[in-house]
Amino acid sequence: MNANVRDIITTILGTAGFSADETAQALGEAKDIAPTIWVKQREVETWLSNQNGTAYVEFRFHNSNYKTNLRGKHQAHNCATALEIIARLSCGGRVTRAHIDRGLANVPLNGRFQTISKKPLVIFDTITTAQDMKNFVFAVDDYFGRATQKSLQSPTNLHPRPFKRLIICDVVFPELAIIKQNVTIIFTRPELQTEYRRHYDRAVVKTMVMPFDKALPHATENFPEHKIFIIGNQELCKKVPLLIQDVAPQ
């Protein structure tokens, strides 16, 4: 059971009024149930909806529609997995559809494509695996390309709109090389840049190296038209809000 699924279950149970002890007991049971759950990708139909300029992940599972505040279409599969686990918990009968809807709409982001600042726009995503990196790359286009278009479900909506992005990288996987245009990358360590260039060395992608404490101020000052993304681990995520206060007080 991955951390995303665990947090989704925890949030839904909290919405249903479970105490901390009851939730802990249910999560212990869920840990044993999770290996028996296999939700096929084709069982979860996923799309984005644009509501007052904000994009939400919506999905259809077992003939019912749901919506979550989690970012990235891959989260729909995590939500569906969490719902399957809850349905099999001994205490699952206490969870109603209303609890599920409120819980899915209010899962703590905790570094999951989390907006740290709106002006300037700074988003943090926790990356620990190659799949995380791939999910991040596609989520960026979904939310800032496709999600700006009028109809997210149009069959002609095949490509995101171009926009400028700056990515501060404290971690590298080959999947980062999927982004080939309209991007500047700041690596926090020289070896990260070297690793990236092994996979993608075309000059159209501008890269530079500087420590994180200098990279974020540099980005906000010199790239005002760019959307700023930071990718790294949870420890780095904890530093971002404090640094944002220094470079751009909200």
N, C-alpha and C positions, 0 to 999 in steps of 0.2 A: 504494500500500500504506500504510494508515494505521498510526499508532504502536501501536495495540492489536494488530493482526495481526502486526506486526514483533516485538513483545515475546513474543507467543504462540509464534511460530516459534523465536525465540531460546531460550526456555525449554525447548521440546521438544528442540531440537538439543543443548542443554547436558545434558539428562537422558540423551540418547543417547550422551554422551561426546565430542561434538565439541569440538575445541580452539577457542580464540579466533580463530585464523587460518582454520580450517575454517568456523566459523560466519560470519565476515565474508565469506568467498567465497560461501557459500550464500546469504546475505542479498543479495549483489550479483546473484546469479542470480534470486533471488526477486523482486527489484525489477523485473526484465524480464518475469517470468512473470505477476506480479500483474495487469497490465492485460488479460490474456487470460482471467482468471478471472471468472466471473459466477455467484455462488451466489444463486439466487432465494430470497426469503423463505419461500415455501411449501415449499421443500425442507428446511427446518430446523424440526422440531417442538420447541417449547421449553416447559418447565415448571419449577417450583421444587420442591425436596424439602426437608423439614424433618428434620434429623438432630440429635438432642440439643439442640434449640433453635436450631440454626444452619441458615440457609437456603442452599442451593446451587442454582446454575443447572444444570439437566440438559437435554440435547437429543438428538434422534434425527436422524441424518444418514447417508444411504446404508445404511439398514437396520441401523445400529449405534447403541448408546446411549453417551453420554459425559457427564462431569460436570466442571465447572470452578469454581474458587474465585473467579473474576471475578464482579462484582456487576452485575446488570441483565440482563434477558432479551436485550437487543440484543447482548450479548457472545457469545451462542451463534452468531450469524451470523458474527462475527469469528473465532471458533474454527473454524467450518466452512470459512471462506475460507482460514485458515492450513493446515488439513489438506489442502485441495485443492492449495495451493501446494507443500507438502512432498511430496505424492505425485508431483509433476512435477519435483522437483529431481533432478539427476543423481546426487546422493548420497542420495536419498530412501529407497533400499532398505535403508539402515542403520538406519532408524527403525522400531521395532517398535510393536505396539499397547501393550505395557507402557510404553514410553517416552512414547507419546502420553498415556496415562492419568495417569502421574506428572507430566508436564509441564503438562497442563491443570489439574491440581489444585494447582499451585504457581506460578502466574504471579505475578510481583511486582505488587502493586496500584499502587504509585507514584502515589497521588492519584486512583485510579479507585474511587470510593465506598469509600475506605479508612478503616477505623476507627483513629483516632488515639489515642483514649482510651475506656475502657469505663466509668469512674467519674470524672467524668461522661461520658456517652456523647457523643463528638464524632466526626463523620464528615466527611471532606473529599472533594469531588468536583471534578475539573478540568473547567471549562466554557470552551470557546472558540467554540462554534457554537450556533445555535438548536437543532439536533438534539441536541447534548449536553445542553442544558437540558431538552428533552422527555424524553430518556432518564433524566435525574436525577429528574424529577418522578414518573415511573412507577416507577422503582426504589425510591423512598422508600415508596410505597404497597405495592409488592410485598413488600418486606422487613419492614416494620413494621406492615403491615395484614394482608395475605393470609398472610404467612409465620408469623404468630402463631396462625393457625387450625389445627385438627387435620389437616384434609385439604386439601392445596394443589391437588389434582387434581379435587376435587369439582365437578360441573357447577353446583352451587348456590353455589359460592364466587365470586360475581360482584363483590363490593364489599369493599374493605379495612375493617378495624375502625378506628374513630376513635381518634386519638392526638394529643397535642400536639407540635408541632414549632416550633423556632426556627431560622430560616435567616439566617446572616450572609452578605450578598451583596457581592462585590467585582466582580460582573459581572451584567448584566441582559439578558435576551432576553424577547420577549413571551410565550413559553411558560411563564414563571414564573407567569403569571396563571392557569394551569390550577388552581393550588391556591387554593381560595376559602374554606376554613374551617380552624379549629384550627391557625392558623399566626400567628407573629409574625416580622416581617422587619426585620433591622437592616442598613441600607445603610452602606457604609464612606465614601461620598461623596454630597453632596446631589444631584448631577446624576443619580446612579443612581436615587434615589427619584423624581425628576421624570420620568425616562424610564419607570419602572414605572407611575406614575400615569397616564401617557398611555394605557396598555393596560388598567389595572384600577384604578378609583378608588372602589370600594365600601368603606364604613367598617368592614365586618366584618373586614377584614384590617388589623391594627395594624402600623404601620411607624414606624421611628425612624432617626436618622442619628448615627453616631459612628465615629471612627477604629477600624481593626481592633484595634489594641493595647488599646483600651478595650472594644471590643465583646465580645470573648471572655470577659474577666473579668466583665463585666456580665451576660452570658448565664448563666454558670455560677453566679453568686451569686443572681441574681434569677429564674431560670427553672428551678428544680431538677427540676420534673416534666416538662420538655420534652426531647425528643431534639434535639440540636444538630447542625445541618449547616452546613458552610462551603463556599461555592462561589467559585472564582476560578482563577487560573492557577497553574502549577507553582512559581513564585517564592513565592507566598503559602503554598503547601503546606509549603514548607521552614521557614517561620516558626512553624507551628502547634505542633509537638512541643515546641519550646523554651518557648513561651508557656504551654502546658498544664502544664509542670513548675512554673511559677510560680503558677498559679491553683489547681491541684489535683495535688500530687505523687503519683505512683503508687507 
